Amino acid sequence: MDMKAAKKLGLKERYSLMTRDLAWDTTYQKMEDVFPQTTYEGIKIHDWDKWEDPFRLTMDAYWKYQSEKERKLYAILDGFNQNNGHLSVTDARYINVLKLFLGSTPPLELMAARGFSMMGRQMNGAGPRVACQMQAVDEYRHFQTQIHSISNYNKYYNGMDEFAHQQSRMWYLSDGKSFFDDAITAGPFEFMVAIGFAFEYVLTNILFVPFISGAAYNGDMAAMTVGFSAQSDEARHMTLGLECIKFMLEQDPDNLPIVQRWIDKWTWRGTRKLASVGMMMDYMLPKRIMSFKEAWEMYVEENGGALFKDLARYGITIPKCFGQTIEEKEHVTHQSWIGFYMKPDATPFHTWIPSPDEMDWLSEKYPNTFDKYYRPVLEYLDAQEKAGNRYNNKTQPMNCQVCVSTMKFNEPGDPMEMCFRESVYKGEKFHTCSDHCKEIFDNEPEKYIQTFISSHQALQGNCEPDGVDVNASDYKPGSQMLDYWKLDKRATGDFNGSDDQKNFAAWREQATKN
Amino acid sequence: MTMLKTLAPYEFKSSDALENYKGKQLLYVNWERHRMFSRPFVLALPPETPFAVILEQMAECFSYHPDWSQIDWNTVVWQNGNTPFTPDRNKSLKENGIGHKDLIRFRTPGLDGIAGTGY
């Protein structure tokens, strides 16, 4: 007997039924009361149906693709763990990359999941709403898989177990926290530009492609698999962010100056956040794949430049900060590493001076700057360390009010001078690290006067473990900050002589001898 | 002028308002062209603190640098933010005109860091 099956639905029909068709207009409440956030930023949307979902992905297809990826990922993680994969990395110094990554990235993925869940509620078109929900699930997945992939290392090495506690407290994690706090407390369209566009384009390209390739080069199959698995999601996220920008620009010419300001702001904020990723590439990977400068040229100047050419037809111009980022790509990683090296007591990962051959690699990659500005300093610090006088700056730092980086960047055009900018709001001074951070502050001072600056909070007596009497006469502010951070002291200090260095060598010996 | 757009009135206090420091004020200090220290340091001190105390704090932090011992203090050039000034070491911060969150910058002519790198 012949079966008469109905014709399968085409992709477009399925998408329509499973996204747009699930939406409805309200009847006993006004739409603007249900979706108040889509208007207050000043963005004008006339027709939500003009939203084109670049992937036309429906939930049923999404679950199928993602579960397939997940099974492969966990099979590789299991294999890696069972084979003591942690001993197959190039050098125990590499593991410090994972410590820095663990503190700074998964908590931000969780914030992205929260943000996109909120956007899924606030966008009043069904197309972007469903896309935001799927991105929220992706972000949650990244948060979980990154932690799972690193958990194997946590069994053997110090300093990985308190990353969630440290995220909202520690000085060097404040820049990422501030980035996401800023984005998630903005309106929905600014969030889309901040995270959907700037974060996914500027940041994840460099984080998940060259940096994760670095993990592969250094024998870390676990991080490599997570990174590559995440990057296929990131491609979707970038397209969603870009689609949102195009949608705003196509809907009304009044949206252009608002979107341009956001692009300028968030490209710069993303650039500042990337300084530490660059430092991981140039200084922390024992086997290097490419310099941060080369990555910047490929992923930001070439790819990003092409993207801005594409947006030029809407009137968008290249972000104001582009020129400064091109100048800074020569400097930021060196300045950042020296910055971390000087605080051996205050991070849950180790630092070190690069070996002579690593310095030669840096000279080759940075012919304009490394030998002139940074090599002599690193060699001096190395000689001091060998003489038993390792650098350890115990003072509290000054930070930028906007990006919350320590004030360590140079004046544009003069690498020997420190860059300072100052604003006054309601009679109080606020300091920023650059013209771009100053401009961000001056546009919305009400927001940034609330910035959490770890050193300032310490001096107010707000960074002490429970039980410390901050009103006692002998109380010294910030004196017990390490306990407040729950910093594992075994994970601090120079890499040379650390537990991680000794254990790795001993375990590798056991794994290769009888 | 602000661009901040919100659904409701938006009034929050500064996290670093002077009253949060219980009679003290914040002060930043930077040694120009000596970026080995990576960033200026910050102190919380009562406005009555003599400037000499700042000099002691500077020595504690900056004396790691080989240039420190070579400073000719008669030639040091001082700035409060971008404004030139001459501190009186025996007078207080307040008497020296140093307010909450001021940035004291000092230059040491002829000393440009390790091998002239500005570090």
Interface residues (C-beta under 8 A of the other chain):
Chain A: P36 Q37 Y40 E41 G42 G187 R261 Q335 I338 G339 M342 K372 Y373 Y374 P376 V377 Y380 L381 N389 Y391 N393 K394 T395 Q396 P397 M398 N399 T406 M407 K408 N410 P415 M416 E417 M418 F420 E422 Y425 K426 E428 K429 F430 H431 N443 E444 P445 E446 K447 I449 Q450 T451 F452 I453 S455 H456 Q457 L459 Q460 G461 P477
Chain B: T2 M3 L4 K5 T6 L7 Y10 E11 F12 K13 S14 S15 D16 A17 L18 N20 Y21 K22 K24 L26 Y28 N30 E32 R33 R35 M36 F37 S38 R39 P40 F41 V42 L43 A44 E60 C61 Y64 G81 N82 G99 H100 K101 D102 L103 R105 D112 G113 I114 A115 T117 G118 Y119
